[in-house]
């Protein structure tokens, strides 16, 4: 799959489906950890090269956590 993040942040959640593996599985794991109650989540640091989907991931996590 070509890098979908090269032009603008991804607006659809289809790139973060856990069953597709890769970024979807990572996003699912982060979201599960953010939602846990005991012990409460501490913090995450999202780092990476430019245009690798950091903003898209943050927007996805924000939308999903608000549900």
DADANOR-V852850 format. One record per helix or strand of 2 or more residues. SS is the DSSP state (H for helix, E for strand). FROM is the first residue (numbers start at 1). TO is the last residue. If there is no record, write none. Layout:
SS_FROM_TO + SS_FROM_TO
This chain:
H_13_16 + H_18_20 + H_23_35 + H_54_65
